[in-house]
Amino acid sequence: MIVNEQENQFIMIAQHDHALVSGEIVLHWKNKFLLRSKLREEADWAISQHDRAWIPLDEEPIWNEEKQRPYSFIDYPVNEKLKAYQRGIQETADRSYYAGILCSSHYQSFFSKDSEDPRVVQFLEEENERCRKLSEKMKMEVPHDIYQLHFERLQFCDDLSLYICMQEPGINKENEISWFKDGFRQTFDIAPDGIMPRWADKKHVSLHPFPFEHEFSVHIPYRVVSKADIESKGLKSAYQDAEVLEREVRFIPE
């Protein structure tokens, strides 16, 4: 769950809905920088499905007593989160070996390889083994530069979708969260120094350089969950009873 707190309410966006926006974003990628192929189709599908692990968790959000707010994807309890990651990766791999590898690599990138947490160490070991077996099942060698491009696109589209989901629309650059203030970390042929996002106003986000074929809009479902409702009937009921609204954002060149 993506959770943005306001004075009397929380703006809550389900992770899978954010991922579907990521999948919409990648479909507009400049074609001359990546040829169409079956492998690209699977990579693009992986982007739209990369957070399907969160579907059952977000249907029943839970309360963080320490922070007095709903748990988000950032601070969700580790045991439950890792189990969900592996379930989601398997569901993706059941349809596409390559998508499974990309999603597994994406989740692995969240953790340090030097972690001393035995739960994380086990997760990384098991996912490395999963990727090895999936690669064998593919029965083809994916060139490293193609794989890296697909992986970077997944992470860029994830970040760009998070950019418009985790922040108040129209926020000034100096007030953005640290993840995005200095631009996105991924680099491409069209953007060797990375890509800088900026809210032009509450409905438009500019990108420099612009990696897409043309301007386009995306629509993000969200719920406004009042703190009073959470107190009176609990988080789960308050969330499930809240009306689903929609935020429209258009991506434009700077």
Short mmCIF file of the C-alpha atoms (twelve columns), coordinates in Angstrom:
data_MODEL
# 
_entry.id   MODEL 
# 
loop_
_atom_site.group_PDB 
_atom_site.id 
_atom_site.type_symbol 
_atom_site.label_atom_id 
_atom_site.label_alt_id 
_atom_site.label_comp_id 
_atom_site.label_asym_id 
_atom_site.label_seq_id 
_atom_site.Cartn_x 
_atom_site.Cartn_y 
_atom_site.Cartn_z 
_atom_site.pdbx_PDB_model_num 
ATOM 1   C CA . MET A 1   0.000   0.000   0.000   1 
ATOM 2   C CA . ILE A 2   1.106   3.530   -0.781  1 
ATOM 3   C CA . VAL A 3   0.004   5.760   2.087   1 
ATOM 4   C CA . ASN A 4   0.062   9.561   2.089   1 
ATOM 5   C CA . GLU A 5   -1.038  11.218  5.302   1 
ATOM 6   C CA . GLN A 6   -3.044  14.440  5.401   1 
ATOM 7   C CA . GLU A 7   -4.458  16.253  8.415   1 
ATOM 8   C CA . ASN A 8   -7.681  14.289  8.816   1 
ATOM 9   C CA . GLN A 9   -7.272  11.453  6.335   1 
ATOM 10  C CA . PHE A 10  -4.989  9.091   4.466   1 
ATOM 11  C CA . ILE A 11  -4.679  8.843   0.679   1 
ATOM 12  C CA . MET A 12  -4.250  5.127   -0.019  1 
ATOM 13  C CA . ILE A 13  -3.200  3.569   -3.329  1 
ATOM 14  C CA . ALA A 14  -2.998  -0.188  -3.799  1 
ATOM 15  C CA . GLN A 15  0.408   -1.416  -4.971  1 
ATOM 16  C CA . HIS A 16  -1.003  -3.416  -7.880  1 
ATOM 17  C CA . ASP A 17  -2.856  -0.339  -9.146  1 
ATOM 18  C CA . HIS A 18  0.429   1.587   -9.051  1 
ATOM 19  C CA . ALA A 19  2.106   -1.288  -10.933 1 
ATOM 20  C CA . LEU A 20  -0.601  -1.275  -13.617 1 
ATOM 21  C CA . VAL A 21  0.193   2.421   -14.121 1 
ATOM 22  C CA . SER A 22  3.860   1.426   -14.523 1 
ATOM 23  C CA . GLY A 23  2.760   -1.033  -17.193 1 
ATOM 24  C CA . GLU A 24  0.818   1.689   -18.995 1 
ATOM 25  C CA . ILE A 25  3.850   3.987   -18.885 1 
ATOM 26  C CA . VAL A 26  6.202   1.514   -20.558 1 
ATOM 27  C CA . LEU A 27  3.888   1.038   -23.549 1 
ATOM 28  C CA . HIS A 28  4.712   4.602   -24.637 1 
ATOM 29  C CA . TRP A 29  8.503   4.060   -24.689 1 
ATOM 30  C CA . LYS A 30  10.289  5.437   -27.760 1 
ATOM 31  C CA . ASN A 31  10.255  2.515   -30.182 1 
ATOM 32  C CA . LYS A 32  13.490  3.418   -31.919 1 
ATOM 33  C CA . PHE A 33  15.371  2.728   -28.699 1 
ATOM 34  C CA . LEU A 34  14.096  -0.821  -28.280 1 
ATOM 35  C CA . LEU A 35  12.804  -3.080  -31.023 1 
ATOM 36  C CA . ARG A 36  9.540   -4.952  -30.589 1 
ATOM 37  C CA . SER A 37  10.018  -8.620  -29.747 1 
ATOM 38  C CA . LYS A 38  8.429   -11.444 -27.784 1 
ATOM 39  C CA . LEU A 39  11.054  -10.839 -25.097 1 
ATOM 40  C CA . ARG A 40  10.101  -7.177  -24.882 1 
ATOM 41  C CA . GLU A 41  6.417   -8.098  -24.576 1 
ATOM 42  C CA . GLU A 42  7.241   -10.332 -21.618 1 
ATOM 43  C CA . ALA A 43  9.407   -7.619  -20.070 1 
ATOM 44  C CA . ASP A 44  6.619   -5.060  -20.488 1 
ATOM 45  C CA . TRP A 45  4.118   -7.460  -18.921 1 
ATOM 46  C CA . ALA A 46  6.485   -7.956  -15.974 1 
ATOM 47  C CA . ILE A 47  6.366   -4.208  -15.344 1 
ATOM 48  C CA . SER A 48  2.589   -4.224  -15.060 1 
ATOM 49  C CA . GLN A 49  2.661   -7.262  -12.735 1 
ATOM 50  C CA . HIS A 50  5.721   -6.507  -10.606 1 
ATOM 51  C CA . ASP A 51  3.663   -5.711  -7.484  1 
ATOM 52  C CA . ARG A 52  0.994   -8.388  -7.743  1 
ATOM 53  C CA . ALA A 53  2.504   -9.798  -4.535  1 
ATOM 54  C CA . TRP A 54  0.656   -7.028  -2.710  1 
ATOM 55  C CA . ILE A 55  -2.845  -7.832  -3.985  1 
ATOM 56  C CA . PRO A 56  -3.978  -9.939  -0.968  1 
ATOM 57  C CA . LEU A 57  -2.107  -7.746  1.537   1 
ATOM 58  C CA . ASP A 58  -3.690  -4.543  0.264   1 
ATOM 59  C CA . GLU A 59  -7.190  -6.002  0.326   1 
ATOM 60  C CA . GLU A 60  -6.875  -6.054  4.118   1 
ATOM 61  C CA . PRO A 61  -4.544  -3.210  5.179   1 
ATOM 62  C CA . ILE A 62  -3.162  -3.338  8.717   1 
ATOM 63  C CA . TRP A 63  -2.461  -0.628  11.271  1 
ATOM 64  C CA . ASN A 64  1.007   0.405   12.443  1 
ATOM 65  C CA . GLU A 65  0.547   1.106   16.140  1 
ATOM 66  C CA . GLU A 66  3.998   2.621   16.525  1 
ATOM 67  C CA . LYS A 67  3.511   5.196   13.758  1 
ATOM 68  C CA . GLN A 68  -0.259  5.535   14.199  1 
ATOM 69  C CA . ARG A 69  -0.955  5.114   10.513  1 
ATOM 70  C CA . PRO A 70  -1.575  2.248   8.084   1 
ATOM 71  C CA . TYR A 71  1.443   0.156   7.178   1 
ATOM 72  C CA . SER A 72  2.852   1.086   3.775   1 
ATOM 73  C CA . PHE A 73  4.995   -0.965  1.414   1 
ATOM 74  C CA . ILE A 74  8.036   0.670   3.013   1 
ATOM 75  C CA . ASP A 75  7.509   -0.406  6.624   1 
ATOM 76  C CA . TYR A 76  5.290   -3.489  6.228   1 
ATOM 77  C CA . PRO A 77  6.363   -6.365  8.541   1 
ATOM 78  C CA . VAL A 78  9.294   -8.174  6.929   1 
ATOM 79  C CA . ASN A 79  8.160   -11.789 7.360   1 
ATOM 80  C CA . GLU A 80  4.798   -11.218 5.704   1 
ATOM 81  C CA . LYS A 81  6.331   -9.030  3.012   1 
ATOM 82  C CA . LEU A 82  8.967   -11.582 1.993   1 
ATOM 83  C CA . LYS A 83  6.397   -14.371 1.820   1 
ATOM 84  C CA . ALA A 84  4.195   -12.166 -0.355  1 
ATOM 85  C CA . TYR A 85  7.125   -11.289 -2.617  1 
ATOM 86  C CA . GLN A 86  7.841   -14.950 -3.267  1 
ATOM 87  C CA . ARG A 87  4.197   -15.756 -3.902  1 
ATOM 88  C CA . GLY A 88  3.911   -12.879 -6.371  1 
ATOM 89  C CA . ILE A 89  7.119   -13.826 -8.157  1 
ATOM 90  C CA . GLN A 90  5.894   -17.405 -8.540  1 
ATOM 91  C CA . GLU A 91  2.542   -16.247 -9.927  1 
ATOM 92  C CA . THR A 92  4.382   -14.140 -12.490 1 
ATOM 93  C CA . ALA A 93  6.854   -16.898 -13.372 1 
ATOM 94  C CA . ASP A 94  3.969   -19.345 -13.895 1 
ATOM 95  C CA . ARG A 95  3.019   -17.300 -16.949 1 
ATOM 96  C CA . SER A 96  6.445   -16.066 -18.095 1 
ATOM 97  C CA . TYR A 97  9.841   -17.363 -17.023 1 
ATOM 98  C CA . TYR A 98  11.481  -14.130 -18.131 1 
ATOM 99  C CA . ALA A 99  8.977   -11.944 -16.269 1 
ATOM 100 C CA . GLY A 100 9.595   -14.045 -13.173 1 
ATOM 101 C CA . ILE A 101 13.331  -13.424 -13.430 1 
ATOM 102 C CA . LEU A 102 12.838  -9.671  -13.844 1 
ATOM 103 C CA . CYS A 103 10.423  -9.409  -10.911 1 
ATOM 104 C CA . SER A 104 12.656  -11.535 -8.695  1 
ATOM 105 C CA . SER A 105 15.671  -9.366  -9.545  1 
ATOM 106 C CA . HIS A 106 13.614  -6.258  -8.811  1 
ATOM 107 C CA . TYR A 107 12.658  -7.468  -5.339  1 
ATOM 108 C CA . GLN A 108 16.187  -8.667  -4.629  1 
ATOM 109 C CA . SER A 109 17.476  -5.169  -5.388  1 
ATOM 110 C CA . PHE A 110 15.622  -3.856  -2.328  1 
ATOM 111 C CA . PHE A 111 18.053  -5.599  0.011   1 
ATOM 112 C CA . SER A 112 21.772  -5.432  0.659   1 
ATOM 113 C CA . LYS A 113 23.698  -8.549  -0.272  1 
ATOM 114 C CA . ASP A 114 25.616  -7.978  2.974   1 
ATOM 115 C CA . SER A 115 22.461  -8.126  5.096   1 
ATOM 116 C CA . GLU A 116 22.829  -9.886  8.422   1 
ATOM 117 C CA . ASP A 117 19.100  -10.515 8.721   1 
ATOM 118 C CA . PRO A 118 18.706  -14.297 8.286   1 
ATOM 119 C CA . ARG A 119 15.268  -13.804 6.728   1 
ATOM 120 C CA . VAL A 120 16.719  -11.568 4.032   1 
ATOM 121 C CA . VAL A 121 19.720  -13.854 3.486   1 
ATOM 122 C CA . GLN A 122 17.393  -16.819 2.943   1 
ATOM 123 C CA . PHE A 123 15.175  -14.798 0.612   1 
ATOM 124 C CA . LEU A 124 18.135  -13.743 -1.548  1 
ATOM 125 C CA . GLU A 125 19.526  -17.294 -1.688  1 
ATOM 126 C CA . GLU A 126 16.178  -18.770 -2.677  1 
ATOM 127 C CA . GLU A 127 15.527  -16.112 -5.297  1 
ATOM 128 C CA . ASN A 128 18.969  -16.526 -6.811  1 
ATOM 129 C CA . GLU A 129 18.245  -20.231 -7.144  1 
ATOM 130 C CA . ARG A 130 14.811  -19.507 -8.605  1 
ATOM 131 C CA . CYS A 131 16.350  -17.223 -11.245 1 
ATOM 132 C CA . ARG A 132 18.919  -19.868 -12.141 1 
ATOM 133 C CA . LYS A 133 16.226  -22.492 -12.683 1 
ATOM 134 C CA . LEU A 134 14.001  -20.099 -14.649 1 
ATOM 135 C CA . SER A 135 16.948  -19.212 -16.891 1 
ATOM 136 C CA . GLU A 136 17.479  -22.912 -17.614 1 
ATOM 137 C CA . LYS A 137 13.793  -23.334 -18.480 1 
ATOM 138 C CA . MET A 138 13.956  -20.429 -20.936 1 
ATOM 139 C CA . LYS A 139 16.419  -22.417 -23.049 1 
ATOM 140 C CA . MET A 140 17.832  -19.227 -24.549 1 
ATOM 141 C CA . GLU A 141 20.623  -16.843 -23.712 1 
ATOM 142 C CA . VAL A 142 19.392  -13.285 -23.169 1 
ATOM 143 C CA . PRO A 143 22.189  -10.832 -24.050 1 
ATOM 144 C CA . HIS A 144 23.288  -8.950  -20.951 1 
ATOM 145 C CA . ASP A 145 22.683  -5.529  -22.493 1 
ATOM 146 C CA . ILE A 146 19.098  -6.457  -23.438 1 
ATOM 147 C CA . TYR A 147 18.392  -7.870  -19.987 1 
ATOM 148 C CA . GLN A 148 19.885  -4.783  -18.340 1 
ATOM 149 C CA . LEU A 149 17.766  -2.485  -20.489 1 
ATOM 150 C CA . HIS A 150 14.598  -4.411  -19.611 1 
ATOM 151 C CA . PHE A 151 15.512  -4.339  -15.921 1 
ATOM 152 C CA . GLU A 152 16.292  -0.607  -15.949 1 
ATOM 153 C CA . ARG A 153 12.986  0.104   -17.714 1 
ATOM 154 C CA . LEU A 154 11.120  -1.858  -15.049 1 
ATOM 155 C CA . GLN A 155 12.754  0.141   -12.290 1 
ATOM 156 C CA . PHE A 156 12.313  3.460   -14.095 1 
ATOM 157 C CA . CYS A 157 8.607   2.887   -14.757 1 
ATOM 158 C CA . ASP A 158 8.197   1.776   -11.153 1 
ATOM 159 C CA . ASP A 159 9.917   4.956   -9.937  1 
ATOM 160 C CA . LEU A 160 7.954   7.237   -12.253 1 
ATOM 161 C CA . SER A 161 4.664   5.722   -11.111 1 
ATOM 162 C CA . LEU A 162 5.759   6.065   -7.469  1 
ATOM 163 C CA . TYR A 163 6.678   9.682   -8.194  1 
ATOM 164 C CA . ILE A 164 3.081   10.519  -9.045  1 
ATOM 165 C CA . CYS A 165 1.580   8.254   -6.355  1 
ATOM 166 C CA . MET A 166 3.714   9.063   -3.297  1 
ATOM 167 C CA . GLN A 167 3.608   12.856  -3.502  1 
ATOM 168 C CA . GLU A 168 1.048   15.629  -3.466  1 
ATOM 169 C CA . PRO A 169 0.304   16.628  -7.088  1 
ATOM 170 C CA . GLY A 170 2.006   19.905  -7.977  1 
ATOM 171 C CA . ILE A 171 4.585   19.724  -5.177  1 
ATOM 172 C CA . ASN A 172 7.597   22.042  -5.542  1 
ATOM 173 C CA . LYS A 173 10.871  20.367  -6.477  1 
ATOM 174 C CA . GLU A 174 12.582  21.413  -3.253  1 
ATOM 175 C CA . ASN A 175 9.844   19.717  -1.213  1 
ATOM 176 C CA . GLU A 176 9.895   16.372  -3.031  1 
ATOM 177 C CA . ILE A 177 10.867  13.229  -1.160  1 
ATOM 178 C CA . SER A 178 14.565  12.418  -1.299  1 
ATOM 179 C CA . TRP A 179 14.056  9.438   -3.627  1 
ATOM 180 C CA . PHE A 180 13.225  11.708  -6.558  1 
ATOM 181 C CA . LYS A 181 14.574  15.172  -5.823  1 
ATOM 182 C CA . ASP A 182 17.769  14.607  -7.829  1 
ATOM 183 C CA . GLY A 183 16.080  12.705  -10.657 1 
ATOM 184 C CA . PHE A 184 15.757  9.020   -11.457 1 
ATOM 185 C CA . ARG A 185 18.817  6.802   -11.095 1 
ATOM 186 C CA . GLN A 186 18.378  4.765   -14.288 1 
ATOM 187 C CA . THR A 187 20.262  5.704   -17.462 1 
ATOM 188 C CA . PHE A 188 19.425  4.982   -21.103 1 
ATOM 189 C CA . ASP A 189 20.786  5.803   -24.548 1 
ATOM 190 C CA . ILE A 190 18.366  8.711   -24.713 1 
ATOM 191 C CA . ALA A 191 19.214  9.753   -21.152 1 
ATOM 192 C CA . PRO A 192 22.854  8.960   -20.329 1 
ATOM 193 C CA . ASP A 193 22.699  11.220  -17.261 1 
ATOM 194 C CA . GLY A 194 19.309  10.030  -16.053 1 
ATOM 195 C CA . ILE A 195 15.875  11.629  -16.290 1 
ATOM 196 C CA . MET A 196 14.659  14.581  -14.234 1 
ATOM 197 C CA . PRO A 197 10.955  14.774  -13.324 1 
ATOM 198 C CA . ARG A 198 9.160   17.918  -12.231 1 
ATOM 199 C CA . TRP A 199 5.545   18.773  -11.455 1 
ATOM 200 C CA . ALA A 200 4.573   21.528  -13.917 1 
ATOM 201 C CA . ASP A 201 1.228   21.871  -12.131 1 
ATOM 202 C CA . LYS A 202 -1.206  19.559  -10.330 1 
ATOM 203 C CA . LYS A 203 -2.028  17.580  -13.473 1 
ATOM 204 C CA . HIS A 204 1.208   17.610  -15.514 1 
ATOM 205 C CA . VAL A 205 4.647   16.114  -14.906 1 
ATOM 206 C CA . SER A 206 7.502   17.163  -17.177 1 
ATOM 207 C CA . LEU A 207 10.456  14.884  -17.943 1 
ATOM 208 C CA . HIS A 208 13.886  15.814  -19.247 1 
ATOM 209 C CA . PRO A 209 14.886  14.208  -21.477 1 
ATOM 210 C CA . PHE A 210 11.534  12.801  -22.596 1 
ATOM 211 C CA . PRO A 211 11.785  9.015   -23.205 1 
ATOM 212 C CA . PHE A 212 8.347   8.511   -24.742 1 
ATOM 213 C CA . GLU A 213 6.896   8.708   -28.249 1 
ATOM 214 C CA . HIS A 214 4.424   11.436  -27.308 1 
ATOM 215 C CA . GLU A 215 2.593   13.062  -24.416 1 
ATOM 216 C CA . PHE A 216 0.107   10.788  -22.655 1 
ATOM 217 C CA . SER A 217 -2.049  10.557  -19.531 1 
ATOM 218 C CA . VAL A 218 -2.438  7.883   -16.877 1 
ATOM 219 C CA . HIS A 219 -5.186  7.382   -14.312 1 
ATOM 220 C CA . ILE A 220 -4.476  6.304   -10.736 1 
ATOM 221 C CA . PRO A 221 -7.227  4.813   -8.544  1 
ATOM 222 C CA . TYR A 222 -7.057  5.900   -4.908  1 
ATOM 223 C CA . ARG A 223 -9.156  6.028   -1.762  1 
ATOM 224 C CA . VAL A 224 -9.513  8.807   0.786   1 
ATOM 225 C CA . VAL A 225 -9.800  7.112   4.170   1 
ATOM 226 C CA . SER A 226 -10.745 9.409   7.032   1 
ATOM 227 C CA . LYS A 227 -9.087  9.055   10.414  1 
ATOM 228 C CA . ALA A 228 -12.504 9.336   12.049  1 
ATOM 229 C CA . ASP A 229 -13.758 6.319   10.089  1 
ATOM 230 C CA . ILE A 230 -10.665 4.328   11.014  1 
ATOM 231 C CA . GLU A 231 -11.242 5.114   14.692  1 
ATOM 232 C CA . SER A 232 -14.941 4.256   14.573  1 
ATOM 233 C CA . LYS A 233 -14.917 1.060   12.498  1 
ATOM 234 C CA . GLY A 234 -11.305 -0.007  12.042  1 
ATOM 235 C CA . LEU A 235 -8.868  0.383   9.174   1 
ATOM 236 C CA . LYS A 236 -9.998  -2.587  7.102   1 
ATOM 237 C CA . SER A 237 -13.667 -1.550  7.015   1 
ATOM 238 C CA . ALA A 238 -12.826 2.137   6.597   1 
ATOM 239 C CA . TYR A 239 -10.626 1.340   3.606   1 
ATOM 240 C CA . GLN A 240 -13.018 -1.109  1.975   1 
ATOM 241 C CA . ASP A 241 -15.981 1.263   2.432   1 
ATOM 242 C CA . ALA A 242 -14.139 4.294   1.015   1 
ATOM 243 C CA . GLU A 243 -15.091 5.446   -2.485  1 
ATOM 244 C CA . VAL A 244 -12.569 4.713   -5.242  1 
ATOM 245 C CA . LEU A 245 -11.552 7.995   -6.861  1 
ATOM 246 C CA . GLU A 246 -9.170  8.660   -9.761  1 
ATOM 247 C CA . ARG A 247 -6.195  10.965  -10.268 1 
ATOM 248 C CA . GLU A 248 -5.213  11.899  -13.817 1 
ATOM 249 C CA . VAL A 249 -1.610  12.857  -14.598 1 
ATOM 250 C CA . ARG A 250 -0.210  13.771  -18.006 1 
ATOM 251 C CA . PHE A 251 3.476   13.344  -18.889 1 
ATOM 252 C CA . ILE A 252 4.970   16.107  -21.035 1 
ATOM 253 C CA . PRO A 253 8.428   17.107  -22.288 1 
ATOM 254 C CA . GLU A 254 10.113  19.820  -20.243 1 
# 
